[in-house]
Amino acid sequence: MDDYGFGMASVRFICGTQDIHKVLEKKIAKFFDTEDTILYTSCFDANGGLFETILNEKDAIISDSLNHASIIDGIRLCKATRLRYENNNMSDLESNSSKLKIQEQELLLLMVFSQWMDILQN
């Protein structure tokens, strides 16, 4: 709290590079035994780049209808089959997942919806 308060007021390209950014980049580079590391400038950018790099046309993703815009945009950029289920509706999620003919399923759920701070119910 003394050094960083409650956090940055905005993303790195608006608030500038802080010493904590450089420390994190060095630790990540050391962990992966690389020369250097560059962090995404914002979570929006990270979500935009994530799905395209880990999913391809053989994959499928079922997204909550009220996911953050960055997640929705990231999903649109990838080549995976895309389905959407009603917000916080596990029955609809199950119904959508049964439409897919896949051998293995991995499920990633966003547990807290940042826009409204709703918590996933089951």
C-alpha positions as CSV (number, residue, x, y, z in Angstrom):
1,M,0.0,0.0,0.0
2,D,2.8,2.4,0.8
3,D,4.6,1.9,-2.5
4,Y,1.7,1.4,-5.0
5,G,-1.5,2.5,-3.2
6,F,-4.6,0.7,-4.5
7,G,-3.1,0.1,-7.9
8,M,-2.6,1.9,-11.2
9,A,-5.3,4.3,-12.3
10,S,-5.1,2.9,-15.8
11,V,-3.1,0.7,-18.1
12,R,0.7,1.0,-18.6
13,F,0.7,3.0,-21.8
14,I,-1.4,5.7,-20.0
15,C,0.2,5.6,-16.5
16,G,3.7,4.8,-17.8
17,T,6.1,2.0,-17.0
18,Q,6.6,1.5,-13.3
19,D,9.5,-0.2,-11.6
20,I,7.2,-3.1,-10.7
21,H,6.6,-3.7,-14.5
22,K,10.4,-4.1,-15.0
23,V,10.8,-6.4,-12.0
24,L,8.0,-8.6,-13.3
25,E,9.4,-8.7,-16.8
26,K,12.9,-9.7,-15.4
27,K,11.4,-12.5,-13.3
28,I,9.4,-13.9,-16.2
29,A,12.4,-13.8,-18.4
30,K,14.5,-15.6,-15.8
31,F,11.8,-18.2,-15.2
32,F,11.6,-19.0,-19.0
33,D,15.4,-18.6,-19.4
34,T,15.0,-16.0,-22.1
35,E,16.9,-12.8,-22.7
36,D,13.9,-10.5,-22.1
37,T,10.1,-10.3,-21.7
38,I,7.5,-7.9,-22.9
39,L,4.2,-7.7,-21.1
40,Y,1.0,-6.9,-22.8
41,T,0.1,-3.3,-22.2
42,S,-3.5,-4.1,-21.0
43,C,-5.7,-7.0,-20.2
44,F,-7.8,-6.1,-23.3
45,D,-4.7,-6.6,-25.5
46,A,-3.8,-9.8,-23.6
47,N,-7.2,-11.3,-24.2
48,G,-7.1,-10.2,-27.8
49,G,-3.9,-12.1,-28.3
50,L,-4.5,-15.2,-26.1
51,F,-7.2,-17.1,-27.9
52,E,-5.7,-16.9,-31.3
53,T,-2.4,-18.4,-30.1
54,I,-3.8,-21.3,-28.1
55,L,-6.9,-22.3,-30.2
56,N,-7.2,-23.4,-33.8
57,E,-9.9,-24.8,-36.1
58,K,-9.9,-28.1,-34.2
59,D,-10.9,-26.4,-31.0
60,A,-14.2,-25.1,-29.7
61,I,-15.0,-22.4,-27.2
62,I,-18.3,-21.8,-25.4
63,S,-18.5,-18.3,-24.1
64,D,-20.8,-16.6,-21.6
65,S,-23.0,-14.0,-23.3
66,L,-21.9,-11.3,-20.9
67,N,-18.1,-12.0,-21.0
68,H,-16.0,-8.8,-21.1
69,A,-15.6,-7.3,-24.6
70,S,-11.9,-8.2,-24.7
71,I,-12.7,-11.9,-24.2
72,I,-15.4,-11.7,-26.9
73,D,-13.1,-10.0,-29.3
74,G,-10.3,-12.4,-28.6
75,I,-12.6,-15.3,-29.3
76,R,-13.7,-13.7,-32.6
77,L,-10.1,-13.5,-33.7
78,C,-9.4,-17.3,-33.3
79,K,-10.4,-20.0,-35.7
80,A,-12.1,-22.2,-33.1
81,T,-15.8,-23.1,-33.3
82,R,-17.6,-20.5,-31.2
83,L,-20.8,-21.0,-29.3
84,R,-22.4,-18.8,-26.6
85,Y,-24.5,-19.6,-23.6
86,E,-26.9,-17.4,-21.6
87,N,-25.2,-15.5,-18.7
88,N,-24.7,-17.6,-15.6
89,N,-26.9,-20.4,-17.0
90,M,-25.2,-23.7,-16.5
91,S,-28.1,-25.6,-18.2
92,D,-27.6,-23.6,-21.3
93,L,-23.8,-24.2,-21.1
94,E,-24.4,-28.0,-20.8
95,S,-26.9,-27.9,-23.7
96,N,-24.3,-26.0,-25.9
97,S,-21.5,-28.3,-25.0
98,S,-23.6,-31.4,-25.9
99,K,-23.8,-30.0,-29.5
100,L,-20.1,-30.4,-29.9
101,K,-18.6,-33.7,-31.0
102,I,-15.2,-33.5,-29.3
103,Q,-13.1,-36.2,-27.7
104,E,-11.7,-34.2,-24.9
105,Q,-13.2,-31.2,-23.1
106,E,-11.4,-28.6,-21.2
107,L,-13.5,-26.0,-19.5
108,L,-12.4,-22.5,-18.5
109,L,-15.1,-20.5,-16.7
110,L,-14.8,-16.8,-15.8
111,M,-16.0,-16.9,-12.2
112,V,-16.6,-13.2,-11.7
113,F,-18.1,-10.9,-14.3
114,S,-16.1,-7.7,-14.0
115,Q,-18.7,-5.4,-15.4
116,W,-21.3,-6.2,-12.7
117,M,-19.2,-8.2,-10.2
118,D,-21.7,-11.1,-10.5
119,I,-20.3,-14.3,-9.2
120,L,-20.9,-17.5,-11.2
121,Q,-23.8,-19.6,-9.7
122,N,-24.2,-23.3,-10.3
